[in-house]
Amino acid sequence: MKTRFINSRSFGVICLATMLFGCDDDKIVEVEVPVEVNAEHALLTDPFLQVPTDSSINVVWFTNFEGTEHSLTFGDTSTTDVTTTQLSRMMEDASSQQFSKTYDAVSYREVYRHEATAEGLTQGVRLDYSVSSKDEDGFEFTSNTFTLAPAPAKNAPLKILLTSDLQSKKNVVANYQKVVETVGTPDAVLFAGDFVNVPDRASEWFDQAKDNAPGFFPALQGHYQKYLPGFPYNGGEILQHSPLFGTIGNHEVMGRYNPTDDGYSLNGSFNDPQPPWYAEAAYEQVKADVNPTDDSDIKAQWIADQSHNQTSFLDIFSFPEDGPGGEEYYATEFGDVFIISMNVSRIWRSWSVSGASKSKFVEGLSTLEDPSQWGFGEFLFERFDKDSEQYAWLESVMETDAFKNAKYKVVMAHQGVFGLGDNTVPVLSQPVMQLVETDTQGIETITEFTFPLTAEAWANTIEPMLANVSEVLYQYPLDQDVWLNDIEPLLLQNDVNLVHIGHSHLWNRAQVESLHYLESSNVGNSYGAYYVDSSGVYTRDVRSSYADFWADVNSEKPRWSIIDYPPNGDPQDRVMSFPTVFSPMSLENDDYPNLPFVTSNTLSVFSILDTGTGTVQSYVFDPSDLNSEVQLFDEFSIQ
């Protein structure tokens, strides 16, 4: 007799080949051996879809254990060819709101990413799929069943969700639930940046449990109530069925990484980036200690750790790698849509000019001789001007037949390149640093340096001046707007149909010749629209009106000119388009006239690109009213 050890799904899976009794070979006794399930182990997400091609698509999922075997089943096919990696910077700290856990200090979490490819697919044919992961105890965790398909064929009508700025904001769970209830599961998601608030905080991605502050995957995979039972909305089951194409925003970027320093926190690190050229200059002063063997990899890692990085964001997602930027900017086709994802982002800093601390306009007065404490204004994380590597790549993309022959050409960029939002000012010019020296007679001398600098210029020219500096100021000249001067003409020249952005958390749009601009980021909240209403009913007409910056601008001897910092309207005088159906702001206030924007912490907006009709449709509803009707308020053609 042979004894064969088996299991049921509830007990897990084990493999044993032990002979217990020497009996007839044709007699087998099956003995169920229960496996104790590790209650700490779990699938952190449902599977989601990435990098579709004409015949394949990648499936990604996360667990909190490494596992011994992982598999993807799709249609009648299974594969165990799964790539597993551990995310290196998934952390929590005292500010985290992880479901059922608290932390006293920065703590690393075990997060493992699994990626497999479903191959041999047929365009237009959806297959059921699921994934499973077996832990070290032999227990198998299996997802529910969802559907996948490769990239669609040309002329297939698609509905593509245009969204951004989830950032754990209060209305996003309702927003994505209503997307599915209103238009069905979209065919793809174009996410224009700011997925979470702090990208190294694991719970913001996977399991944050805070009222009106959901994690990214619970909101876009439709299981927020798992982490906050009783919440009226559960989110939308979207990413399980729809590939996501993203772009880097300022909230995908972490600052300096020094986790062993006293007082290190995730929020503090996020707000503490510095330019790589300054980190390179700082490296030269410490290289004998940190890199005595002059290893090039150690040098590169030190400079990255002491400037800024997108490590966690790029570890989580897979995007095409078609150029010098790798996955940081890319181009791809999806049906009739040619998608270009640019890296257009910069650090956000406050408007204050008091000198009490670093801001977009000044360095703190107490740190003038200690640039390790500086913020360097709102510096750009990546260049995209006409002399940059990204611009050259963009030009080369637009020379391809795939781009030229595409029915719809869509560019994603996160930063406020147009519009009425708070964050469209300053414009996207390189910061001009002003070193102010004041002599004994009170006479000021101002020396200007335009970013980006070099480590040599810093060490040889600027640093020697700091002992005599009385102020460090930053200017952002309106006429040096990189987007207006370099990018917009290129997009117009190459017949781009739509620029999809985020960042200011509002809805507004504009048209420049045949090019349409859209920001549809009033998803979870809003930071305001700044607009002169001729009727006088809408009164928010000064960006960050609370800031002392405006007192300086309007003083007799301003250090910043109002010419460069328009308090309202599009800073480059683009004309805003009015909603074509009705103005949702009338839902906020019956007295409001027709207004060309939606800015609301009550209402929520989403937009759909319909390739069958060549239109973009925008919808609005009130999440605070569980019976609120979802209403179409705007529709425009991009053909």
DACOR-V799700 format. One record per pair of residues at least 24 apart in sequence whose ideal C-beta (glycine too) atoms are under 10 Angstrom apart, sorted by the first residue. I is the first residue (numbers start at 1). J is the second residue. Records with the same first field share a line. If there is no record, write none. Layout:
I: J + J
This chain:
1: 25 + 26 + 27 + 28 + 29
2: 26 + 27 + 28 + 29 + 30
3: 27 + 28 + 29 + 30 + 31
4: 28 + 29 + 30 + 31
5: 30 + 31 + 32 + 33
6: 30 + 31 + 32 + 33
7: 32 + 33 + 34 + 35 + 138 + 139 + 140
8: 32 + 34 + 35
9: 139 + 140 + 142
10: 34 + 35 + 37 + 139
11: 35 + 36 + 37 + 138 + 139
12: 36 + 37 + 38 + 134 + 135 + 137 + 138 + 139 + 140 + 141
13: 68 + 69 + 132 + 134 + 135 + 137 + 138 + 139 + 140
14: 137 + 138 + 139
15: 138
16: 138
33: 138
35: 135 + 137 + 138 + 139 + 140
36: 137 + 139
37: 135 + 137 + 138 + 139 + 141
38: 64 + 65 + 135 + 136 + 137 + 139
40: 64 + 65 + 110 + 135
41: 65 + 67 + 133 + 135 + 136 + 137 + 139 + 141
42: 133 + 135 + 141 + 206 + 207
43: 114 + 131 + 132 + 133 + 141 + 142 + 143 + 144 + 206
44: 90 + 109 + 110 + 111 + 112 + 113 + 202 + 205 + 206 + 207 + 215 + 217
45: 111 + 113 + 143 + 205 + 206 + 207 + 215 + 216 + 217 + 218 + 220 + 221 + 223 + 239 + 240 + 316
46: 130 + 131 + 143 + 144 + 146 + 217 + 218 + 220 + 221 + 222 + 223 + 237 + 239 + 240
47: 72 + 114 + 115 + 116 + 129 + 130 + 131 + 143 + 144 + 146 + 148 + 221 + 239 + 240
48: 146 + 148 + 189 + 217 + 220 + 221 + 238 + 239 + 240 + 241 + 242 + 243 + 244 + 317
49: 118 + 129 + 146 + 147 + 148 + 149 + 188 + 189 + 239 + 240 + 241 + 242 + 243 + 244 + 318
50: 115 + 117 + 239 + 243 + 244 + 245 + 246 + 317 + 318 + 319 + 320
51: 115 + 117 + 151 + 243 + 244 + 245 + 317 + 318 + 319 + 320 + 321 + 327 + 330 + 332
52: 118 + 121 + 123 + 148 + 149 + 150 + 151 + 152 + 188 + 242 + 243 + 245 + 332 + 333 + 334 + 335
53: 117 + 119 + 121 + 123 + 150 + 151 + 320 + 332 + 333
54: 121 + 122 + 123 + 150 + 151 + 152 + 153 + 333
55: 118 + 119 + 120 + 121 + 122 + 123 + 150 + 151
56: 117 + 118 + 119 + 120 + 121 + 148 + 150 + 151
57: 117 + 118 + 119 + 121 + 127 + 129 + 148 + 149 + 150 + 151 + 243
58: 83 + 115 + 116 + 117 + 118 + 119 + 148 + 243 + 318
59: 114 + 115 + 116 + 117 + 118 + 129 + 130 + 131 + 143 + 146 + 148 + 240
60: 113 + 114 + 115 + 116 + 131 + 239 + 244 + 316 + 317 + 318
61: 112 + 113 + 114 + 115 + 116 + 130 + 131 + 132 + 133 + 141 + 143 + 217 + 240
62: 87 + 90 + 111 + 112 + 113 + 114 + 133 + 202 + 205 + 206 + 217 + 316
63: 110 + 111 + 112 + 113 + 114 + 131 + 133 + 135 + 141
64: 90 + 109 + 110 + 111 + 112 + 135 + 202 + 206 + 207
65: 110 + 111 + 112 + 133 + 134 + 135 + 136 + 137 + 139 + 141
66: 110 + 112 + 114 + 133 + 135 + 136
67: 112 + 114 + 132 + 133 + 134 + 135 + 136 + 139 + 140 + 141
68: 133 + 134 + 135 + 136 + 137 + 138
69: 132 + 133 + 134 + 135 + 138 + 140
70: 112 + 114 + 115 + 116 + 131 + 132 + 133 + 134 + 140 + 141
71: 114 + 116 + 130 + 131 + 132 + 133 + 134 + 140 + 142
72: 114 + 115 + 116 + 117 + 118 + 129 + 130 + 131 + 132 + 143 + 148
73: 116 + 118 + 127 + 128 + 129 + 130 + 131 + 132 + 142 + 143 + 145
74: 116 + 117 + 118 + 119 + 120 + 121 + 127 + 128 + 129 + 130 + 131 + 145 + 146 + 147 + 148
75: 118 + 120 + 121 + 122 + 125 + 126 + 127 + 128 + 129 + 148
76: 127 + 128
77: 118 + 119 + 120 + 121 + 127 + 129
78: 116 + 129 + 130 + 132
79: 116 + 117 + 118 + 119
80: 116 + 132
81: 115 + 116 + 117 + 119
82: 114 + 115 + 116 + 117 + 131 + 132 + 133
83: 113 + 114 + 115 + 116 + 117 + 318
84: 112 + 113 + 114 + 115 + 116 + 133
85: 111 + 112 + 113 + 114 + 115 + 315
86: 110 + 111 + 112 + 113 + 315
87: 111 + 112 + 113 + 200 + 202 + 205 + 311 + 312 + 315 + 316
88: 200 + 311 + 312 + 315
89: 199 + 200 + 201 + 202 + 254 + 257 + 259 + 266 + 269 + 309 + 311 + 312 + 315
90: 199 + 200 + 201 + 202 + 203 + 205 + 206 + 312 + 315 + 316
91: 198 + 200 + 201 + 202 + 203 + 259 + 264 + 265 + 266 + 269 + 312
92: 200 + 201 + 202 + 203 + 204 + 266
93: 198 + 200 + 201 + 259 + 264 + 265 + 266 + 267 + 268 + 269
94: 265 + 266 + 267
95: 197 + 198 + 201 + 203 + 265 + 266 + 267 + 268
96: 198 + 201 + 202 + 203 + 204 + 207 + 208 + 209 + 210 + 266
97: 168 + 201 + 203 + 204 + 207 + 208 + 209 + 210 + 211 + 213 + 215 + 227
98: 201 + 202 + 203 + 204 + 206 + 207 + 208 + 209 + 210 + 215 + 227
99: 203 + 206 + 207 + 208 + 209 + 210 + 215 + 218 + 226 + 227 + 228
100: 207 + 209 + 227
101: 203 + 207 + 209
103: 203
105: 259 + 264 + 265
106: 200 + 259 + 260 + 261 + 263 + 264 + 265 + 266 + 268 + 269
107: 202 + 259
108: 200 + 202 + 259
109: 201 + 202 + 203 + 206 + 207
110: 202
111: 202 + 205 + 206 + 312 + 315 + 316
113: 315 + 316 + 317 + 318
115: 318
118: 148 + 149 + 150
119: 150
120: 150
121: 148 + 149 + 150 + 151
122: 149 + 150 + 153
123: 149 + 150 + 151 + 152 + 153 + 154 + 156 + 335
124: 149 + 150 + 152 + 153 + 156
125: 149 + 150
126: 150 + 241
129: 240 + 241
143: 240
144: 237 + 240
145: 240
146: 185 + 221 + 237 + 239 + 240 + 241
147: 185 + 240 + 241 + 242
148: 240 + 241 + 242 + 243
149: 187 + 241 + 242 + 243
150: 243
151: 187 + 188 + 243 + 332 + 333 + 334 + 335
152: 187 + 188 + 333 + 334 + 335 + 336 + 337 + 611
153: 335 + 336
154: 333 + 335 + 336 + 405 + 406 + 407
155: 335 + 336 + 407 + 611 + 612
156: 187 + 334 + 335 + 336 + 611 + 612
157: 187 + 335 + 336 + 610 + 611 + 612 + 613
158: 186 + 187 + 188 + 334 + 335 + 336 + 337 + 408 + 608 + 609 + 610 + 611 + 612
159: 183 + 184 + 185 + 186 + 187 + 188 + 242 + 608 + 609 + 610 + 611 + 612 + 613 + 617
160: 186 + 187 + 188 + 189 + 190 + 242 + 245 + 334 + 335 + 337 + 339 + 408 + 410 + 500 + 607 + 608 + 609 + 610 + 611 + 616
161: 185 + 186 + 187 + 188 + 189 + 190 + 191 + 220 + 236 + 238 + 242 + 244 + 520 + 606 + 607 + 608 + 609
162: 186 + 189 + 190 + 191 + 192 + 410 + 412 + 498 + 500 + 501 + 502 + 518 + 519 + 520 + 521 + 606 + 607 + 608 + 609 + 616 + 617 + 618
163: 189 + 190 + 191 + 192 + 220 + 238 + 244 + 500 + 502 + 520 + 521 + 523 + 605 + 606 + 607 + 608
164: 190 + 191 + 192 + 193 + 194 + 195 + 246 + 247 + 249 + 412 + 414 + 500 + 501 + 502 + 503 + 505 + 519 + 520 + 521 + 523
165: 191 + 192 + 193 + 194 + 195 + 249 + 251 + 414 + 501 + 502 + 503 + 504 + 505 + 506 + 519 + 520 + 521 + 522 + 523 + 524 + 525 + 526 + 527
166: 191 + 193 + 194 + 195 + 196 + 197 + 204 + 214 + 215 + 216 + 219 + 220 + 251 + 502 + 521 + 523 + 524
167: 193 + 194 + 195 + 196 + 197 + 198 + 204 + 213 + 214 + 216 + 249 + 251 + 502 + 505 + 521 + 523 + 524 + 525
168: 195 + 196 + 197 + 198 + 201 + 203 + 204 + 208 + 210 + 212 + 213 + 214 + 215 + 216 + 219 + 524 + 525
169: 194 + 197 + 212 + 213 + 214 + 219 + 505 + 521 + 522 + 523 + 524 + 525 + 526 + 601 + 604
170: 210 + 211 + 212 + 213 + 214 + 524 + 525 + 601 + 602 + 604 + 623 + 624
171: 212 + 214 + 233 + 522 + 523 + 524 + 525 + 526 + 600 + 601 + 602 + 603 + 604 + 605 + 621 + 622 + 623 + 624
172: 212 + 213 + 214 + 216 + 218 + 219 + 220 + 224 + 233 + 235 + 236 + 523 + 524 + 525 + 604 + 606 + 623
173: 212 + 213 + 214 + 215 + 218 + 219 + 220 + 222 + 224 + 225 + 228 + 231 + 232 + 233 + 234 + 235 + 236 + 524 + 604 + 623
174: 212 + 214 + 219 + 224 + 231 + 232 + 233 + 234 + 235 + 236 + 523 + 524 + 604 + 621 + 622 + 623 + 624 + 626 + 628
175: 219 + 220 + 233 + 235 + 236 + 522 + 523 + 524 + 604 + 605 + 606 + 619 + 621 + 623
176: 214 + 218 + 219 + 220 + 221 + 222 + 224 + 233 + 234 + 235 + 236 + 237 + 238 + 239 + 523 + 524 + 604 + 606
177: 219 + 222 + 224 + 232 + 233 + 234 + 235 + 236 + 237 + 238 + 623
178: 233 + 236 + 604 + 606 + 619 + 620 + 621 + 623 + 628 + 630
179: 220 + 235 + 236 + 238 + 523 + 606 + 607 + 608 + 619 + 630
180: 222 + 235 + 236 + 237 + 238 + 241
181: 236 + 621 + 630
182: 606 + 608 + 617 + 619 + 621 + 630 + 631 + 632
183: 606 + 608 + 610 + 617 + 619 + 630
184: 241
185: 236 + 237 + 238 + 239 + 240 + 241 + 242
186: 236 + 238 + 241 + 242 + 243 + 606 + 608 + 609
187: 241 + 242 + 243 + 334 + 335 + 337 + 608 + 609 + 611
188: 238 + 241 + 242 + 243 + 244 + 245 + 334 + 335 + 337 + 339 + 609
189: 220 + 238 + 239 + 242 + 243 + 244 + 245 + 246
190: 244 + 245 + 246 + 247 + 334 + 337 + 339 + 341 + 410 + 412 + 498 + 500 + 607 + 609
191: 216 + 220 + 239 + 244 + 245 + 246 + 247 + 249 + 317 + 341 + 412 + 414 + 500 + 502
192: 245 + 246 + 247 + 248 + 249 + 341 + 344 + 411 + 412 + 413 + 414 + 415 + 499 + 500 + 501 + 502 + 503 + 518 + 519 + 520 + 521
193: 246 + 247 + 248 + 249 + 250 + 251 + 252 + 253 + 313 + 341 + 343 + 344 + 345 + 412 + 413 + 414 + 415 + 501 + 502 + 503 + 521
194: 246 + 247 + 248 + 249 + 250 + 251 + 252 + 345 + 414 + 502 + 503 + 505 + 521 + 523
195: 220 + 244 + 246 + 247 + 248 + 249 + 251 + 252 + 313 + 316 + 317
196: 251 + 252 + 312 + 313 + 316
197: 251 + 266 + 267 + 270
198: 251 + 254 + 265 + 266 + 267 + 268 + 269 + 270 + 271 + 312
199: 248 + 249 + 251 + 252 + 253 + 254 + 266 + 270 + 309 + 310 + 311 + 312 + 313 + 314 + 315 + 316
200: 254 + 255 + 257 + 259 + 266 + 269 + 270 + 309 + 311 + 312 + 313
201: 254 + 266 + 267 + 270 + 312
202: 266 + 312
203: 227
204: 251 + 266 + 312
205: 312 + 313 + 316
206: 316
212: 524 + 525 + 623
213: 524
214: 524
216: 316
217: 316
219: 523 + 524
220: 244
232: 623 + 624 + 626
233: 623 + 626
236: 606
243: 318 + 332 + 334
244: 317 + 318 + 319
245: 317 + 319 + 320 + 330 + 332 + 334 + 337 + 339 + 341 + 410 + 412
246: 313 + 316 + 317 + 319 + 327 + 330 + 341 + 412 + 414
247: 319 + 328 + 329 + 330 + 339 + 340 + 341 + 342 + 343 + 344 + 345 + 411 + 412 + 413 + 414 + 415 + 500 + 501 + 502
248: 310 + 313 + 314 + 319 + 325 + 327 + 328 + 329 + 341 + 342 + 343 + 344 + 345 + 381 + 382 + 412 + 413 + 414 + 415
249: 313 + 343 + 344 + 345 + 346 + 348 + 381 + 413 + 414 + 415 + 501 + 502 + 503 + 521
250: 308 + 345 + 346 + 347 + 348 + 378 + 381 + 414 + 415 + 423 + 502 + 503
251: 313 + 345 + 348 + 414 + 502 + 503
252: 309 + 310 + 311 + 312 + 313 + 314 + 316 + 317 + 328 + 343 + 345 + 381 + 414
253: 308 + 309 + 310 + 311 + 312 + 313 + 343 + 345 + 346 + 347 + 381 + 382
254: 305 + 308 + 309 + 310 + 311 + 312 + 313
255: 305 + 306 + 307 + 308 + 309 + 347 + 375
256: 304 + 305 + 306 + 307 + 308 + 309 + 372
257: 301 + 304 + 305 + 306 + 307 + 308 + 309 + 311
258: 305 + 306
259: 305
269: 308
270: 308 + 347
271: 347 + 348 + 349 + 358 + 375
272: 306 + 308 + 347 + 358 + 373 + 375
273: 306 + 307 + 308 + 309 + 346 + 347 + 375 + 376 + 379 + 381
274: 306 + 307 + 308 + 347 + 371 + 372 + 373 + 374 + 375 + 376 + 379
275: 307 + 308 + 347 + 374 + 376 + 377 + 379 + 380 + 381 + 431 + 451 + 452 + 453 + 458
276: 300 + 303 + 304 + 306 + 307 + 308 + 309 + 379 + 381 + 452 + 455
277: 303 + 307 + 376 + 379 + 451 + 452 + 453 + 454 + 455 + 456 + 457 + 458
278: 303 + 306 + 307 + 371 + 372 + 374 + 376 + 379 + 451 + 452 + 453 + 455 + 458 + 462
279: 303 + 304 + 305 + 306 + 307 + 308 + 455
280: 306 + 307 + 454 + 455 + 456 + 458 + 459
281: 371 + 453 + 454 + 455 + 456 + 457 + 458 + 459 + 460 + 462 + 463
282: 306 + 307 + 371 + 372 + 455 + 458 + 459
283: 307 + 455
284: 455 + 456 + 458 + 459
285: 459 + 463
303: 455
306: 372
307: 381
308: 347 + 379 + 381 + 382
309: 381
310: 343 + 345 + 381 + 382
322: 393 + 396 + 397 + 400
323: 389 + 390 + 392 + 393 + 394 + 396 + 397
324: 389 + 390 + 392 + 393 + 396
325: 382 + 389 + 390 + 393
328: 381 + 382 + 390
329: 382 + 384 + 389 + 390 + 393 + 394 + 397 + 412 + 413
330: 393 + 397
331: 393 + 394 + 396 + 397 + 398 + 400 + 402 + 403 + 411
332: 397 + 402
333: 400 + 402 + 403 + 405 + 406
334: 406 + 408 + 410 + 611
335: 406 + 407 + 408 + 611
336: 406 + 407 + 408 + 611 + 612 + 614
337: 406 + 407 + 408 + 409 + 410 + 497 + 498 + 609 + 611
338: 397 + 398 + 400 + 402 + 403 + 404 + 405 + 406 + 407 + 408 + 409 + 410 + 411 + 496 + 497
339: 406 + 408 + 409 + 410 + 411 + 412 + 500
340: 393 + 394 + 397 + 398 + 403 + 409 + 410 + 411 + 412 + 413 + 491 + 496 + 499
341: 410 + 411 + 412 + 413 + 414 + 500
342: 382 + 384 + 390 + 391 + 393 + 394 + 411 + 412 + 413 + 414 + 415 + 417 + 483 + 487 + 499 + 501
343: 380 + 381 + 382 + 383 + 384 + 390 + 413 + 414 + 415
344: 380 + 381 + 382 + 384 + 390 + 411 + 412 + 413 + 414 + 415 + 416 + 417 + 428 + 482 + 483 + 487 + 501 + 503
345: 380 + 381 + 382 + 384 + 413 + 414 + 415 + 428 + 502 + 503
346: 377 + 378 + 379 + 380 + 381 + 382 + 414 + 415 + 416 + 423 + 426 + 428 + 430 + 431 + 503
347: 375 + 376 + 377 + 378 + 379 + 380 + 381
348: 378 + 415 + 422 + 423 + 503
349: 375 + 376 + 377 + 378 + 379 + 474
350: 375 + 544 + 547 + 549
351: 422 + 425 + 426 + 543 + 544 + 545 + 546 + 547 + 548 + 549 + 550 + 565
352: 544 + 546 + 547 + 548 + 549
353: 471 + 473 + 474 + 547 + 548 + 549 + 550 + 551 + 552 + 553 + 559 + 560
354: 547 + 548 + 549 + 552
355: 471 + 472 + 473 + 548
356: 548
358: 472 + 474
359: 474 + 547 + 548 + 549
360: 425 + 426 + 431 + 474 + 476 + 547 + 549
361: 426 + 431 + 434 + 472 + 473 + 474 + 475 + 476 + 547 + 548 + 549 + 552 + 559 + 560 + 565
362: 434 + 471 + 472 + 473 + 474 + 549 + 559
363: 433 + 469 + 471 + 472 + 473 + 474
364: 472
365: 470 + 471 + 472
367: 472
368: 435 + 436 + 466 + 467 + 468 + 469 + 470 + 471 + 472
369: 463 + 466 + 467 + 468 + 469
370: 466
371: 458 + 462 + 463 + 466 + 472
374: 433 + 472
375: 472 + 474
376: 431 + 433 + 451 + 452 + 453 + 472 + 474
377: 426 + 430 + 431 + 432 + 433 + 451 + 472 + 473 + 474 + 475 + 476
378: 415 + 423 + 426 + 428 + 429 + 431 + 474 + 476
379: 430 + 431 + 433 + 451 + 452 + 474
380: 415 + 428 + 429 + 430 + 431 + 451 + 452 + 482
381: 415
383: 430 + 451 + 452 + 482
384: 413 + 415 + 428 + 482 + 483 + 486 + 487
385: 428 + 429 + 430 + 452 + 480 + 482 + 483 + 485 + 486 + 487
386: 482 + 485 + 486 + 487 + 489 + 490
387: 486
388: 452 + 482 + 486
390: 487
391: 482 + 486 + 487 + 490
394: 486 + 487 + 490 + 491 + 494
395: 490 + 493 + 494
397: 494
398: 490 + 491 + 493 + 494 + 495 + 496
399: 494
403: 494 + 495 + 496
404: 494 + 495
406: 495 + 496 + 497
407: 497 + 611 + 614 + 638 + 639
408: 496 + 497 + 498 + 609 + 611 + 614 + 638 + 639
409: 491 + 494 + 495 + 496 + 497 + 498 + 499 + 515 + 638
410: 496 + 497 + 498 + 499 + 500 + 516 + 518 + 609 + 616 + 638
411: 487 + 490 + 491 + 494 + 496 + 497 + 498 + 499 + 500 + 501 + 515 + 517
412: 498 + 499 + 500 + 501 + 502
413: 483 + 487 + 499 + 500 + 501 + 502 + 503
414: 500 + 501 + 502 + 503 + 521
415: 483 + 501 + 502 + 503 + 504
416: 483 + 501 + 502 + 503 + 504 + 506 + 519 + 521 + 570 + 571
417: 481 + 482 + 483 + 484 + 487 + 488 + 499 + 501 + 503 + 517 + 519 + 572 + 574
418: 483 + 484 + 488 + 499 + 501 + 504 + 508 + 509 + 510 + 512 + 517 + 518 + 519 + 570 + 571 + 572 + 574 + 576
419: 501 + 503 + 504 + 506 + 507 + 508 + 509 + 510 + 517 + 518 + 519 + 521 + 529 + 530 + 569 + 570 + 571 + 572 + 574 + 576 + 596 + 597
420: 504 + 506 + 507 + 508 + 510 + 519 + 528 + 529 + 530 + 531 + 540 + 543 + 568 + 569 + 570 + 571 + 574 + 576 + 595 + 596 + 597 + 599
421: 501 + 502 + 503 + 504 + 505 + 506 + 508 + 519 + 521 + 526 + 527 + 528 + 529 + 530 + 543 + 570 + 597 + 599
422: 503 + 504 + 505 + 506 + 526 + 527 + 528 + 529 + 530 + 540 + 543 + 544 + 599
423: 502 + 503 + 504 + 505 + 506 + 527 + 528 + 543 + 544
424: 501 + 503 + 504 + 508 + 519 + 530 + 543 + 566 + 569 + 570 + 571 + 572 + 574
425: 476 + 478 + 530 + 543 + 544 + 564 + 565 + 566 + 567 + 568 + 569 + 570 + 571
426: 474 + 475 + 476 + 477 + 478 + 481 + 560 + 564 + 565 + 566 + 571
427: 476 + 477 + 478 + 479 + 480 + 481 + 482 + 483 + 484 + 485 + 564 + 565 + 566 + 571 + 572
428: 476 + 480 + 481 + 482 + 483 + 484 + 485 + 486 + 487 + 571
429: 475 + 476 + 477 + 478 + 479 + 480 + 481 + 482 + 483 + 484 + 485 + 564
430: 476 + 477 + 480 + 482
431: 473 + 474 + 475 + 476 + 477 + 480
432: 473 + 474 + 475 + 476 + 477 + 480
433: 462 + 472 + 473 + 474 + 475
434: 469 + 471 + 472 + 473 + 474 + 475 + 559
435: 461 + 462 + 465 + 466 + 468 + 469 + 470 + 471 + 472 + 473
436: 468 + 469 + 470 + 471 + 472 + 473 + 559
437: 465 + 467 + 468 + 469 + 470 + 471
438: 468 + 469 + 470 + 471
439: 468 + 470
444: 470 + 471
445: 470
446: 471 + 473 + 559
448: 473 + 475
450: 475 + 477 + 480
471: 559
473: 559 + 560
474: 560
475: 559 + 560 + 561 + 564 + 565
476: 560 + 564 + 565 + 571
477: 561 + 563 + 564
478: 561 + 563 + 564 + 565 + 566 + 571 + 572
479: 563 + 564 + 572
480: 564
481: 564 + 571 + 572
483: 572
484: 512 + 571 + 572 + 574
488: 512 + 513 + 515 + 517 + 572 + 574
491: 515 + 517
496: 638
497: 609 + 614 + 616 + 637 + 638 + 639
498: 609 + 616 + 636 + 638
500: 607 + 609 + 616
503: 527
504: 528 + 529 + 530 + 543 + 597 + 599
505: 529 + 599 + 600 + 601
506: 530 + 597 + 598 + 599 + 600 + 605
507: 579 + 584 + 596 + 597 + 598 + 599 + 600 + 603 + 604 + 605 + 606 + 607 + 618 + 620 + 633 + 634
508: 570 + 574 + 576 + 577 + 578 + 579 + 595 + 596 + 597 + 598 + 599
509: 574 + 576 + 577 + 578 + 579 + 596 + 597 + 607 + 616 + 618 + 634 + 636
510: 570 + 572 + 574 + 575 + 576 + 577 + 596
511: 574 + 575 + 576 + 577 + 636 + 638
512: 572 + 574 + 575
514: 638 + 639
515: 638
516: 577 + 616 + 636 + 637 + 638
517: 570 + 574 + 576 + 577
518: 577 + 607 + 609 + 616 + 618 + 634 + 636 + 638
519: 597 + 607
520: 598 + 605 + 606 + 607 + 608 + 616 + 618 + 619 + 634
521: 605 + 607
522: 584 + 597 + 598 + 599 + 600 + 601 + 603 + 604 + 605 + 606 + 618 + 620
523: 604 + 605 + 606 + 607
524: 601 + 604 + 623
525: 599 + 600 + 601 + 602 + 604
526: 597 + 598 + 599 + 600 + 601 + 602 + 603 + 604 + 605
527: 599 + 601
528: 597 + 599 + 600 + 601
529: 568 + 569 + 576 + 585 + 595 + 596 + 597 + 598 + 599 + 600
530: 566 + 567 + 568 + 569 + 570 + 597 + 599
531: 568 + 569 + 570 + 576 + 595 + 596 + 597 + 599
532: 567 + 568 + 569
533: 568 + 585 + 592 + 593 + 594 + 595
534: 593
535: 591 + 592 + 593 + 594 + 595
536: 593
537: 585 + 589 + 590 + 591 + 592 + 593 + 595
538: 585 + 588 + 589 + 591 + 592 + 593 + 595 + 597 + 599
540: 568 + 599
541: 567 + 568 + 569
542: 567 + 568
543: 567 + 568 + 569 + 571
577: 634 + 636
578: 634
579: 618 + 620 + 632 + 633 + 634 + 635 + 636
580: 617 + 618 + 632 + 633 + 634 + 635 + 636
581: 617 + 618 + 619 + 620 + 631 + 632 + 633 + 634 + 635
582: 620 + 631 + 632 + 633 + 634
583: 620 + 633 + 634
584: 618 + 619 + 620 + 621 + 622 + 631 + 633 + 634
585: 620 + 633
586: 633
587: 620 + 621 + 622 + 628 + 631 + 633
588: 622
596: 634
598: 633 + 634
603: 628 + 633
604: 628 + 630
605: 633 + 634
606: 630
607: 634 + 635
608: 632 + 635
609: 638
610: 635 + 638
611: 638
613: 637 + 639
614: 638 + 639
615: 639
